[in-house]
Amino acid sequence: MYELLQQLRSESALTKNEYKIPFLLEKLRMHDEATYFHSVRVANILDDFAKSINIEIEKRKIIKNSALIHDIGKIFINSNLLQKQGKLSELEWEELKKHALYSDLIVKELEIDDVDYSMILHHHENIDGSGYIAGLKNYDISMNVRMIRIVDSFEAMTAKRAYAKAISVELALEELSACKHFYDQELVTKFQSFVQVQ
């Protein structure tokens, strides 16, 4: 992992700051296309959702940038694990969960500007504290993180993945409402309204 991180640092040193996110996205695309396309879709949905609830454009830029690279740490995860069909073992699941830490490490090491680091590190936190990396609860989780938690899950549910079939938009929205212990329900209601007018 650290050799790859050194390589990323060396290559990105020759890259202007405004091109560092595209540089990382290309690395992600080459490692695992499914994660790349997921990241792009999450960023686009999240940007449109943020616009629909009147978040100003400069804040939306930071939100979108962060969403684009929220899973960049998966380049440190074996692609066979990322593409595995069926249930993961406990060890595999623990390894997969490290991607948030790896993402945070990469973004800070490469000194990426115009991102919200908390969105990258904490995008799997749950309202009841059962998530990871830090087990944050309720409003200890920032609004940006609570938003990406919803959109990340929605996109994962509605897109075909190696490990799961896609479900309908309607079922995905119902799941977000049912999982009150995971998601900010005030934001879920706003997200449902946003999706229904698309």
Contact map, one row per residue, 1 for C-alpha under 8 A:
111110000000000000000000000000000000000000000000000000000000000000000000000100000000000000000000000000000000000000000000000000000000000000000000000000000000000000000000000000000000000000000000000000
111111000000000000000000000000000000000000000000000000000000000000000000000000000000000000000000000000000000000000000000000000000000000000000000000000000000000000000000000000000000000000000000000000
111111100000000000000000000000000000000000000000000000000000000000000000000000000000000000000000000000000000000000000000000000000000000000000000000000000000000000000000000000000000000000000000000000
111111110000000000000000000000000000000000000000000000000000000000000000000100000000000000000000000000000000000000000000000000000000000000000000000000000000000000000000000000000000000000000000000000
111111111000000000000000000000000000000000000000000000000000000000000000000000000000000000000000000000000100000000000000000000000000000000000000000000000000000000000000000000000000000000000000000000
011111111100000000000000000000000000000000000000000000000000000000000000000000000000000000000000000000000000000000000000000000000000000000000000000000000000000000000000000000000000000000000000000000
001111111110000000000000000000000000000000000000000000000000000000000000000000000000000000000000000000000000000000000000000000000000000000000000000000000000000000000000000000000000000000000000000000
000111111111000000000000000000000000000000000000000000000000000000000000000000000000000000000000000000000000010000000000000000000000000000000000000000000000000000000000000000000000000000000000000000
000011111111100000000000000000000000000000000000000000000000000000000000000000000000000000000000000000000000110000000000000000000000000000000000000000000000000000000000000000000000000000000000000000
000001111111110000000000000000000000000000000000000000000000000000000000000000000000000000000000000000000000000000000000000000000000000000000000000000000000000000000000000000000000000000000000000000
000000111111111000000000000000000000000000000000000000000000000000000000000000000000000000000000000000000000000000000000000000000000000000000000000000000000000000000000000000000000000000000000000000
000000011111111100010010000000000000000000000000000000000000000000000000000000000000000000000000000000000000010000000000000000000000000000000000000000000000000000000000000000000000000000000000000000
000000001111111100000000000000000000000000000000000000000000000000000000000000000000000000000000000000000000000000000000000000000000000000000000000000000000000000000000000000000000000000000000000000
000000000111111100000000000000000000000000000000000000000000000000000000000000000000000000000000000000000000000000000000000000000000000000000000000000000000000000000000000000000000000000000000000000
000000000011111110110000000000000000000000000000000000000000000000000000000000000000000000000000000000000000000000000000000000000000000000000000000000000000000000000000000000000000000000000000000000
000000000001111111110000000000000000000000000000000000000000000000000000000000000000000000000000000000000000000000000000000000000000000000000000000000000000000000000000000000000000000000000000000000
000000000000001111110000000000000000000000000000000000000000000000000000000000000000000000000000000000000000000110000000000000000000000000000000000000000000000000000000000000000000000000000000000000
000000000000000111111000000000000000000000000000000000000000000000000000000000000000000000000000000000000000000000000000000000000000000000000000000000000000000000000000000000000000000000000000000000
000000000000001111111110000000000000000000000000000000000000000000000000000000000000000000000000000000000000000000000000000000000000000000000000000000000000000000000000000000000000000000000000000000
000000000001001111111111000000000000000000000000000000000000000000000000000000000000000000000000000000000000000100000000000000000000000000000000000000000000000000000000000000000000000000000000000000
000000000000000001111111100000000000000000000000000000000000000010011000000000000000000000000000000000000000000100000000000000000000000000000000000000000000000000000000000000000000000000000000000000
000000000000000000111111110000000000000000000000000000000000000000000000000000000000000000000000000000000000000000000000000000000000000000000000000000000000000000000000000000000000000000000000000000
000000000001000000111111111000000000000000000000000000000000000000000000000000000000000000000000000000000000000000000000000000000000000000000000000000000000000000000000000000000000000000000000000000
000000000000000000011111111100000000000000000000000000000000000000001001000000000000000000000000000000000000000000000000000000000000000000000000000000000000000000000000000000000000000000000000000000
000000000000000000001111111110000001000000000000000000000000000000011001000000000000000000000000000000000000000000000000000000000000000000000000000000000000000000000000000000000000000000000000000000
000000000000000000000111111111000000000000000000000000000000000000000000000000000000000000000000000000000000000000000000000000000000000000000000000000000000000000000000000000000000000000000000000000
000000000000000000000011111111100000000000000000000000000000000000000000001000000000000000000000000000000000000000000000000000000000000000000000000000000000000000000000000000000000000000000000000000
000000000000000000000001111111111011000000000000000000000000000000000001011000000000000000000000000000000000000000000000000000000000000000000000000000000000000000000000000000000000000000000000000000
000000000000000000000000111111111111100000000000000000000000000000000000000000000000000000000000000000000000000000000000000000000000000000000000000000000000000000000000000000000000000000000000000000
000000000000000000000000011111111000000000000000000000000000000000000000000000000000000000000000000000000000000000000000000000000000000000000000000000000000000000000000000000000000000000000000000000
000000000000000000000000001111111000000000000000000000000000000000000000001000100000000000000000000000000000000000000000000000000000000000000000000000000000000000000000000000000000000000000000000000
000000000000000000000000000111111111000000000000000000000000000000000000001000100100000000000000000000000000000000000000000000000000000000000000000000000000000000000000000000000000000000000000000000
000000000000000000000000000111111111100000000000000000000000000000000000000000000000000000000000000000000000000000000000000000000000000000000000000000000000000000000000000000000000000000000000000000
000000000000000000000000000010011111110000000000000000000000000000000000000000000000000000000000000000000000000000000000000000000000000000000000000000000000000010000000000000000000000000000000000000
000000000000000000000000000110011111111000000000000000000000000000000010010000000000000000000000000000000000000000000000000000000000000000000000000000000000000000000000000000000000000000000000000000
000000000000000000000000100110011111111100000000000000000000000000000000000000000000000000000000000000000000000000000000000000000000000000000000000000000000000000000000000000000000000000000000000000
000000000000000000000000000010001111111110000000000000000000000000000000000000000000000000000000000000000000000000000000000000000000000000000000000000000000000000000000000000000000000000000000000000
000000000000000000000000000000000111111111000000000000000000000000000000000000000000000000000000000000000000000000000000000000000000000000000000000000000011000000000000000000000000000000000000000000
000000000000000000000000000000000011111111100000000000000000000000111110000000000000000000000000000000000000000000000000000000000000000000000000000000000000000000000000000000000000000000000000000000
000000000000000000000000000000000001111111110000000000000000000000110000000000000000000000000000000000000000000000000000000000000000000000000000000000000000000000000000000000000000000000000000000000
000000000000000000000000000000000000111111111000000000000000000000000000000000000000000000000000000000000000000000000000000000000000000000000000000000000010000000000000000000000000000000000000000000
000000000000000000000000000000000000011111111100000000000000000000110000000000000000000000000000000000000000000000000000000000000000000000000000000100110010000000000000000000000000000000000000000000
000000000000000000000000000000000000001111111110000000000000001111110000000000000000000000000000000000000000000000000000000000000000000000000000000000000000000000000000000000000000000000000000000000
000000000000000000000000000000000000000111111111000000000000000100000000000000000000000000000000000000000000000000000000000000000000000000000000000000000000000000000000000000000000000000000000000000
000000000000000000000000000000000000000011111111100000000000000000000000000000000000000000000000000000000000000000000000000000000000000000000000000000100000000000000000000000000000000000000000000000
000000000000000000000000000000000000000001111111110000000000001100100000000000000000000000000000000000000000000000000000000000000000000000000000001100100000000000000000000000000000000000000000000000
000000000000000000000000000000000000000000111111111000000001101100000000000000000000000000000000000000000000000000000000000000000000000000000000000000000000000000000000000000000000000000000000000000
000000000000000000000000000000000000000000011111111100000000000000000000000000000000000000000000000000000000000000000000000000000000000000000000000000000000000000000000000000000000000000000000000000
000000000000000000000000000000000000000000001111111110000000000000000000000000000000000000000000000000000000000000000000000000000000000000000000000000000000000000000000000000000000000000000010010000
000000000000000000000000000000000000000000000111111111100001000000000000000000000000000000000000000000000000000000000000000000000000000000000000000000000000000000000000000000000000000000000000000000
000000000000000000000000000000000000000000000011111111111001000000000000000000000000000000000000000000000000000000000000000000000000000000000000000000000000000000000000000000000000000000000000000000
000000000000000000000000000000000000000000000001111111100000000000000000000000000000000000000000000000000000000000000000000000000000000000000000000000000000000000000000000000000000000000000000010000
000000000000000000000000000000000000000000000000111111100000000000000000000000000000000000000000000000000000000000000000000000000000000000000000000000000000000000000000000000000000000000000100000000
000000000000000000000000000000000000000000000000011111110000000000000000000000000000000000000000000000000000000000000000000000000000000000000000000000000000000000000000000000000000000000000000000000
000000000000000000000000000000000000000000000000011111111011000000000000000000000000000000000000000000000000000000000000000000000000000000000000000000000000000000000000000000000000000000000000000000
000000000000000000000000000000000000000000000000001001111111000000000000000000000000000000000000000000000000000000000000000000000000000000000000000000000000000000000000000000000000000000000000000000
000000000000000000000000000000000000000000000000001000111111100000000000000000000000000000000000000000000000000000000000000000000000000000000000000000000000000000000000000000000000000000000000000000
000000000000000000000000000000000000000000000000000000011111110000000000000000000000000000000000000000000000000000000000000000000000000000000000000000000000000000000000000000000000000000000000000000
000000000000000000000000000000000000000000000000000000111111111000000000000000000000000000000000000000000000000000000000000000000000000000000000000000000000000000000000000000000000000000000000000000
000000000000000000000000000000000000000000000010011000111111111100000000000000000000000000000000000000000000000000000000000000000000000000000000000000000000000000000000000000000000000000000000000000
000000000000000000000000000000000000000000000010000000001111111110000000000000000000000000000000000000000000000001000000000000000000000000000000000000000000000000000000000000000000000000000000000000
000000000000000000000000000000000000000000000000000000000111111111000000000000000000000000000000000000000000000001110000000000000000000000000000000000000000000000000000000000000000000000000000000000
000000000000000000000000000000000000000000100110000000000011111111100000000000000000000000000000000000000000000000110000000000000000000000000001000000000000000000000000000000000000000000000000000000
000000000000000000000000000000000000000000110110000000000001111111110000000000000000000000000000000000000000000000000000000000000000000000000000000000000000000000000000000000000000000000000000000000
000000000000000000001000000000000000000000100000000000000000111111111000000000000000000000000000000000000000000001100000000000000000000000000000000000000000000000000000000000000000000000000000000000
000000000000000000000000000000000000000000100000000000000000011111111100000000000000000000000000000000000000000000111011000000000000000000000000000000000000000000000000000000000000000000000000000000
000000000000000000000000000000000000001101100100000000000000001111111100000000000000000000000000000000000000000000000011000000000000000000000000000100000000000000000000000000000000000000000000000000
000000000000000000001000100000000000001101100000000000000000000111111110000000000000000000000000000000000000000000000000000000000000000000000000000000000000000000000000000000000000000000000000000000
000000000000000000001001100000000000001000000000000000000000000011111111000000000000000000000000000000100000000000000001000000000000000000000000000000000000000000000000000000000000000000000000000000
000000000000000000000000000000000000001000000000000000000000000001111111100000000000000000000000000100100000000000000011101000000000000000000000000000000000000000000000000000000000000000000000000000
000000000000000000000000000000000010001000000000000000000000000000011111110000000000000000000000001100100000000000000001000000000000000000000000000000000000000000000000000000000000000000000000000000
000000000000000000000001100100000000000000000000000000000000000000001111111000000000000000000000001001100100000000000000000000000000000000000000000000000000000000000000000000000000000000000000000000
000000000000000000000000000000000000000000000000000000000000000000000111111110000000000000000000011111111100000000000000000000000000000000000000000000000000000000000000000000000000000000000000000000
000000000000000000000000000100000010000000000000000000000000000000000011111111000100000000000001001001100000000000000000000000000000000000000000000000000000000000000000000000000000000000000000000000
000000000000000000000000001100110000000000000000000000000000000000000001111111100000000000000000000000000000000000000000000000000000000000000000000000000000000000000000000000000000000000000000000000
100100000000000000000000000000000000000000000000000000000000000000000000111111000000000000000000001001000000000000000000000000000000000000000000000000000000000000000000000000000000000000000000000000
000000000000000000000000000000000000000000000000000000000000000000000000111111101100000000000011001000000000000000000000000000000000000000000000000000000000000000000000000000000000000000000000000000
000000000000000000000000000000000000000000000000000000000000000000000000011111111100000000000000000000000000000000000000000000000000000000000000000000000000000000000000000000000000000000000000000000
000000000000000000000000000000110000000000000000000000000000000000000000001011111110000000000000000000000000000000000000000000000000000000000000000000000000000000000000000000000000000000000000000000
000000000000000000000000000000000000000000000000000000000000000000000000000001111111000000000000000000000000000000000000000000000000000000000000000000000000000000000000000000000000000000000000000000
000000000000000000000000000000000000000000000000000000000000000000000000000011111111000000010001000000000000000000000000000000000000000000000000000000000000000000000000000000000000000000000000000000
000000000000000000000000000000010000000000000000000000000000000000000000010011111111000000000001000000000000000000000000000000000000000000000000000000000000000000000000000000000000000000000000000000
000000000000000000000000000000000000000000000000000000000000000000000000000000111111100000000000000000000000000000000000000000000000000000000000000000000000000001100000000000000000000000000000000000
000000000000000000000000000000000000000000000000000000000000000000000000000000011111110100000000000000000000000000000000000000000000000000000000000000000000000001100000000000000000000000000000000000
000000000000000000000000000000000000000000000000000000000000000000000000000000000011111000000000000000000000000000000000000000000000000000000000000000000000000001110000000000000000000000000000000000
000000000000000000000000000000000000000000000000000000000000000000000000000000000001111100000000000000000000000000000000000000000000000000000000000000000000000000110000000000000000000000000000000000
000000000000000000000000000000000000000000000000000000000000000000000000000000000000111110000000000000000000000000000000000000000000000000000000000000000000000000100000000000000000000000000000000000
000000000000000000000000000000000000000000000000000000000000000000000000000000000001011111111000000000000000000000000000000000000000000000000000000000000000000000000000000000000000000000000000000000
000000000000000000000000000000000000000000000000000000000000000000000000000000000000001111111000000000000000000000000000000000000000000000000000000000000000000000000000000000000000000000000000000000
000000000000000000000000000000000000000000000000000000000000000000000000000000000000000111111100000000000000000000000000000000000000000000000000000000000000000000000000000000000000000000000000000000
000000000000000000000000000000000000000000000000000000000000000000000000000000000000000111111110000000000000000000000000000000000000000000000000000000000000000000000000000000000000000000000000000000
000000000000000000000000000000000000000000000000000000000000000000000000000000001000000111111111000000000000000000000000000000000000000000000000000000000000000000000000000000000000000000000000000000
000000000000000000000000000000000000000000000000000000000000000000000000000000000000000111111111100000000000000000000000000000000000000000000000000000000000000000000000000000000000000000000000000000
000000000000000000000000000000000000000000000000000000000000000000000000000000000000000001111111110000000000000000000000000000000000000000000000000000000000000000000000000000000000000000000000000000
000000000000000000000000000000000000000000000000000000000000000000000000000010000000000000111111111000000000000000000000000000000000000000000000000000000000000000000000000000000000000000000000000000
000000000000000000000000000000000000000000000000000000000000000000000000010010001100000000011111111000000000000000000000000000000000000000000000000000000000000000000000000000000000000000000000000000
000000000000000000000000000000000000000000000000000000000000000000000000000000000000000000001111111100000000000000000000000000000001000000000000000000000000000000000000000000000000000000000000000000
000000000000000000000000000000000000000000000000000000000000000000000000100000000000000000000111111111000000000000000000000000000000000000000000000000000000000000000000000000000000000000000000000000
000000000000000000000000000000000000000000000000000000000000000000000011110110000000000000000011111111100000000000000000000000000000000000000000000000000000000000000000000000000000000000000000000000
000000000000000000000000000000000000000000000000000000000000000000000110100000000000000000000000111111110000000000000001111000000000100000000000000000000000000000000000000000000000000000000000000000
000000000000000000000000000000000000000000000000000000000000000000000000100000000000000000000000011111111000000000000000100000000000100000000000000000000000000000000000000000000000000000000000000000
000000000000000000000000000000000000000000000000000000000000000000000001110100000000000000000000011111111100000000000000000000000000000000000000000000000000000000000000000000000000000000000000000000
000000000000000000000000000000000000000000000000000000000000000000001111110000000000000000000000001111111110000000000001100000000000000000000000000000000000000000000000000000000000000000000000000000
000000000000000000000000000000000000000000000000000000000000000000000000100000000000000000000000000111111111000000001001100000000000000000000000000000000000000000000000000000000000000000000000000000
000000000000000000000000000000000000000000000000000000000000000000000000100000000000000000000000000011111111100000000000000000000000000000000000000000000000000000000000000000000000000000000000000000
000010000000000000000000000000000000000000000000000000000000000000000001100000000000000000000000000001111111110000000000000000000000000000000000000000000000000000000000000000000000000000000000000000
000000000000000000000000000000000000000000000000000000000000000000000000000000000000000000000000000000111111111100001000000000000000000000000000000000000000000000000000000000000000000000000000000000
000000000000000000000000000000000000000000000000000000000000000000000000000000000000000000000000000000011111111100000000000000000000000000000000000000000000000000000000000000000000000000000000000000
000000001000000000000000000000000000000000000000000000000000000000000000000000000000000000000000000000001111111000000000000000000000000000000000000000000000000000000000000000000000000000000000000000
000000011001000000000000000000000000000000000000000000000000000000000000000000000000000000000000000000000111111100000000000000000000000000000000000000000000000000000000000000000000000000000000000000
000000000000000000000000000000000000000000000000000000000000000000000000000000000000000000000000000000000011111110000000000000000000000000000000000000000000000000000000000000000000000000000000000000
000000000000000010011000000000000000000000000000000000000000000000000000000000000000000000000000000000000011011111100000000000000000000000000000000000000000000000000000000000000000000000000000000000
000000000000000010000000000000000000000000000000000000000000000000000000000000000000000000000000000000000000001111100000000000000000000000000000000000000000000000000000000000000000000000000000000000
000000000000000000000000000000000000000000000000000000000000110010000000000000000000000000000000000000000000000111110000000000000000000000000000000000000000000000000000000000000000000000000000000000
000000000000000000000000000000000000000000000000000000000000011011000000000000000000000000000000000000000000000111111000000000000000000000000000000000000000000000000000000000000000000000000000000000
000000000000000000000000000000000000000000000000000000000000011001000000000000000000000000000000000000000000000001111111000000000000000000000000000000000000000000000000000000000000000000000000000000
000000000000000000000000000000000000000000000000000000000000000001000000000000000000000000000000000000010010000000111111100000000000000000000000000000000000000000000000000000000000000000000000000000
000000000000000000000000000000000000000000000000000000000000000000000000000000000000000000000000000000000000000000011111111000000000000000000100100000000000000000000000000000000000000000000000000000
000000000000000000000000000000000000000000000000000000000000000001100100000000000000000000000000000000000000000000011111111000000000000000000001100100000000000000000000000000000000000000000000000000
000000000000000000000000000000000000000000000000000000000000000001101110000000000000000000000000000100110000000000011111111000000000000000000000000000000000000000000000000000000000000000000000000000
000000000000000000000000000000000000000000000000000000000000000000000100000000000000000000000000000110110000000000001111111000000000100000000000000000000000000000000000000000000000000000000000000000
000000000000000000000000000000000000000000000000000000000000000000000000000000000000000000000000000100000000000000000111111110000001110000000000100000000000000000000000000000000000000000000000000000
000000000000000000000000000000000000000000000000000000000000000000000100000000000000000000000000000100000000000000000111111110000000000000000000110110000000000000000000000000000000000000000000000000
000000000000000000000000000000000000000000000000000000000000000000000000000000000000000000000000000000000000000000000000011111000011100000000000000010000000000000000000000000000000000000000000000000
000000000000000000000000000000000000000000000000000000000000000000000000000000000000000000000000000000000000000000000000011111101111111110001000100010000000000000000000000000000000010000000000000000
000000000000000000000000000000000000000000000000000000000000000000000000000000000000000000000000000000000000000000000000000111111111001111000000000010000000000000000000000000000000111000000000000000
000000000000000000000000000000000000000000000000000000000000000000000000000000000000000000000000000000000000000000000000000011111110000111101000000000000000000000000000000000000001111100000000000000
000000000000000000000000000000000000000000000000000000000000000000000000000000000000000000000000000000000000000000000000000001111110000111000000000000000000000000000000000000000000110000000000000000
000000000000000000000000000000000000000000000000000000000000000000000000000000000000000000000000000000000000000000000000000011111110001111000000000000000000000000000000000000000000000000000000000000
000000000000000000000000000000000000000000000000000000000000000000000000000000000000000000000000000000000000000000000000000011111111001100000000000000000000000000000000000000000000010000000000000000
000000000000000000000000000000000000000000000000000000000000000000000000000000000000000000000000000000000000000000000000000111111111111100000000000000000000000000000000000000000000010000000000000000
000000000000000000000000000000000000000000000000000000000000000000000000000000000000000000000000100000000000000000000000010111000111111100000000000000000000000000000000000000000000000000000000000000
000000000000000000000000000000000000000000000000000000000000000000000000000000000000000000000000000110000000000000000000110110000011111000000000000000000000000000000000000000000000000000000000000000
000000000000000000000000000000000000000000000000000000000000000000000000000000000000000000000000000000000000000000000000010010000011111100000000000000000000000000000000000000000000000000000000000000
000000000000000000000000000000000000000000000000000000000000000000000000000000000000000000000000000000000000000000000000000011001111111110000000000000000000000000000000000000000000000000000000000000
000000000000000000000000000000000000000000000000000000000000000000000000000000000000000000000000000000000000000000000000000011111111011111011000000000000000000000000000000000000000000000000000000000
000000000000000000000000000000000000000000000000000000000000000000000000000000000000000000000000000000000000000000000000000011111000001111111000000000000000000000000000000000000000000000000000000000
000000000000000000000000000000000000000000000000000000000000000000000000000000000000000000000000000000000000000000000000000001111000000111111000000000000000000000000000000000000000000100000000000000
000000000000000000000000000000000000000000000000000000000000000000000000000000000000000000000000000000000000000000000000000000100000000011111110000000000000000000000000000000000000000000000000000000
000000000000000000000000000000000000000000000000000000000000000000000000000000000000000000000000000000000000000000000000000000000000000111111100000000000000000000000000000000000000000000000000000000
000000000000000000000000000000000000000000000000000000000000000000000000000000000000000000000000000000000000000000000000000010100000000111111110110000000000000000000000000000000000000000000000000000
000000000000000000000000000000000000000000000000000000000000000000000000000000000000000000000000000000000000000000000100000000000000000000111111110000000000000000000000000000000000000000000000000000
000000000000000000000000000000000000000000000000000000000000000000000000000000000000000000000000000000000000000000000000000000000000000000101111111000000000000000000000000000000000000000000000000000
000000000000000000000000000000000000000000000000000000000000001000000000000000000000000000000000000000000000000000000010000000000000000000000111111100000000000000000000000000000000000000000000000000
000000000000000000000000000000000000000000000000000000000000000000000000000000000000000000000000000000000000000000000110011010000000000000001111111110000000000000000000000000000000000000000000000000
000000000000000000000000000000000000000000000000000000000000000000000000000000000000000000000000000000000000000000000000001000000000000000001111111111000000000000000000000000000000001100100000000000
000000000000000000000000000000000000000000000100000000000000000000000000000000000000000000000000000000000000000000000000000000000000000000000011111111100000000000000000000000000000000000100000000000
000000000000000000000000000000000000000001000100000000000000000000100000000000000000000000000000000000000000000000000010001000000000000000000001111111110000000000000000000000000000000000000000000000
000000000000000000000000000000000000000000000000000000000000000000000000000000000000000000000000000000000000000000000000001111000000000000000000111111111000000000000000000000000000001000000000000000
000000000000000000000000000000000000000000000000000000000000000000000000000000000000000000000000000000000000000000000000000000000000000000000000011111111100000000000000000000010000001000010000000000
000000000000000000000000000000000000000001001100000000000000000000000000000000000000000000000000000000000000000000000000000000000000000000000000001111111110000000000000000000000000000000000000000000
000000000000000000000000000000000000000001000000000000000000000000000000000000000000000000000000000000000000000000000000000000000000000000000000000111111111000000000000000000000000000000000000000000
000000000000000000000000000000000000000000000000000000000000000000000000000000000000000000000000000000000000000000000000000000000000000000000000000011111111100000000000000000000000000000000000000000
000000000000000000000000000000000000000000000000000000000000000000000000000000000000000000000000000000000000000000000000000000000000000000000000000001111111110000000000000110010000000000000000000000
000000000000000000000000000000000000010011000000000000000000000000000000000000000000000000000000000000000000000000000000000000000000000000000000000000111111111000000000000000000000000000000000000000
000000000000000000000000000000000000010000000000000000000000000000000000000000000000000000000000000000000000000000000000000000000000000000000000000000011111111110000100000000000000000000000000000000
000000000000000000000000000000000000000000000000000000000000000000000000000000000000000000000000000000000000000000000000000000000000000000000000000000001111111100001110000100000000000000000000000000
000000000000000000000000000000000000000000000000000000000000000000000000000000000000000000000000000000000000000000000000000000000000000000000000000000000111111100000111100100000000000000000000000000
000000000000000000000000000000000000000000000000000000000000000000000000000000000000000000000000000000000000000000000000000000000000000000000000000000000011111110001110000000000000000000000000000000
000000000000000000000000000000000000000000000000000000000000000000000000000000000000000000000000000000000000000000000000000000000000000000000000000000000001111111011100000000000000000000000000000000
000000000000000000000000000000000100000000000000000000000000000000000000000000000000000000000000000000000000000000000000000000000000000000000000000000000001001111111100000000000000000000000000000000
000000000000000000000000000000000000000000000000000000000000000000000000000000000011100000000000000000000000000000000000000000000000000000000000000000000000000111111000000000000000000000000000000000
000000000000000000000000000000000000000000000000000000000000000000000000000000000011111000000000000000000000000000000000000000000000000000000000000000000000000011111000000000000000000000000000000000
000000000000000000000000000000000000000000000000000000000000000000000000000000000000110000000000000000000000000000000000000000000000000000000000000000000000000111111100000000000000000000000000000000
000000000000000000000000000000000000000000000000000000000000000000000000000000000000000000000000000000000000000000000000000000000000000000000000000000000000101111111110000000000000000000000000000000
000000000000000000000000000000000000000000000000000000000000000000000000000000000000000000000000000000000000000000000000000000000000000000000000000000000001111110011111000000000000000000000000000000
000000000000000000000000000000000000000000000000000000000000000000000000000000000000000000000000000000000000000000000000000000000000000000000000000000000000111000001111101100000000000000000000000000
000000000000000000000000000000000000000000000000000000000000000000000000000000000000000000000000000000000000000000000000000000000000000000000000000000000000010000000111111100000000000000000000000000
000000000000000000000000000000000000000000000000000000000000000000000000000000000000000000000000000000000000000000000000000000000000000000000000000000000000010000000011111110000000000000000000000000
000000000000000000000000000000000000000000000000000000000000000000000000000000000000000000000000000000000000000000000000000000000000000000000000000000000000000000000001111111000000000000000000000000
000000000000000000000000000000000000000000000000000000000000000000000000000000000000000000000000000000000000000000000000000000000000000000000000000000000000000000000011111111100000000000000000000000
000000000000000000000000000000000000000000000000000000000000000000000000000000000000000000000000000000000000000000000000000000000000000000000000000000000100110000000011111111110000000000000000000000
000000000000000000000000000000000000000000000000000000000000000000000000000000000000000000000000000000000000000000000000000000000000000000000000000000000100000000000000111111111000000000000001000000
000000000000000000000000000000000000000000000000000000000000000000000000000000000000000000000000000000000000000000000000000000000000000000000000000000000000000000000000011111111100000000000000000000
000000000000000000000000000000000000000000000000000000000000000000000000000000000000000000000000000000000000000000000000000000000000000000000000000000000000000000000000001111111110000000000000000000
000000000000000000000000000000000000000000000000000000000000000000000000000000000000000000000000000000000000000000000000000000000000000000000000000001000100000000000000000111111111001000010000000000
000000000000000000000000000000000000000000000000000000000000000000000000000000000000000000000000000000000000000000000000000000000000000000000000000000000000000000000000000011111111001010011000000000
000000000000000000000000000000000000000000000000000000000000000000000000000000000000000000000000000000000000000000000000000000000000000000000000000000000000000000000000000001111111000000000000000000
000000000000000000000000000000000000000000000000000000000000000000000000000000000000000000000000000000000000000000000000000000000000000000000000000000000000000000000000000000111111111000000000000000
000000000000000000000000000000000000000000000000000000000000000000000000000000000000000000000000000000000000000000000000000000100000000000000000000000000000000000000000000000011111111110000000000000
000000000000000000000000000000000000000000000000000000000000000000000000000000000000000000000000000000000000000000000000000001110000000000000000000000000000000000000000000000000011111000000000000000
000000000000000000000000000000000000000000000000000000000000000000000000000000000000000000000000000000000000000000000000000011110110000000000000000000000000000000000000000000000011111100000000000000
000000000000000000000000000000000000000000000000000000000000000000000000000000000000000000000000000000000000000000000000000001100000000000000000010011000000000000000000000000011011111110110000000000
000000000000000000000000000000000000000000000000000000000000000000000000000000000000000000000000000000000000000000000000000000100000000001000000010000000000000000000000000000000001011111110000000000
000000000000000000000000000000000000000000000000000000000000000000000000000000000000000000000000000000000000000000000000000000000000000000000000000000000000000000000000000000001001001111111000000000
000000000000000000000000000000000000000000000000000000000000000000000000000000000000000000000000000000000000000000000000000000000000000000000000000000000000000000000000000000000000000111111100000000
000000000000000000000000000000000000000000000000000000000000000000000000000000000000000000000000000000000000000000000000000000000000000000000000011000000000000000000000000000000000001111111110000000
000000000000000000000000000000000000000000000000000000000000000000000000000000000000000000000000000000000000000000000000000000000000000000000000000001000000000000000000000000011000001111111111000000
000000000000000000000000000000000000000000000000000000000000000000000000000000000000000000000000000000000000000000000000000000000000000000000000000000000000000000000000000000001000000011111111100000
000000000000000000000000000000000000000000000000000010000000000000000000000000000000000000000000000000000000000000000000000000000000000000000000000000000000000000000000000000000000000001111111110000
000000000000000000000000000000000000000000000000100000000000000000000000000000000000000000000000000000000000000000000000000000000000000000000000000000000000000000000000000000000000000000111111111000
000000000000000000000000000000000000000000000000000000000000000000000000000000000000000000000000000000000000000000000000000000000000000000000000000000000000000000000000000010000000000000011111111100
000000000000000000000000000000000000000000000000000000000000000000000000000000000000000000000000000000000000000000000000000000000000000000000000000000000000000000000000000000000000000000001111111110
000000000000000000000000000000000000000000000000100100000000000000000000000000000000000000000000000000000000000000000000000000000000000000000000000000000000000000000000000000000000000000000111111111
000000000000000000000000000000000000000000000000000000000000000000000000000000000000000000000000000000000000000000000000000000000000000000000000000000000000000000000000000000000000000000000011111111
000000000000000000000000000000000000000000000000000000000000000000000000000000000000000000000000000000000000000000000000000000000000000000000000000000000000000000000000000000000000000000000001111111
000000000000000000000000000000000000000000000000000000000000000000000000000000000000000000000000000000000000000000000000000000000000000000000000000000000000000000000000000000000000000000000000111111
000000000000000000000000000000000000000000000000000000000000000000000000000000000000000000000000000000000000000000000000000000000000000000000000000000000000000000000000000000000000000000000000011111
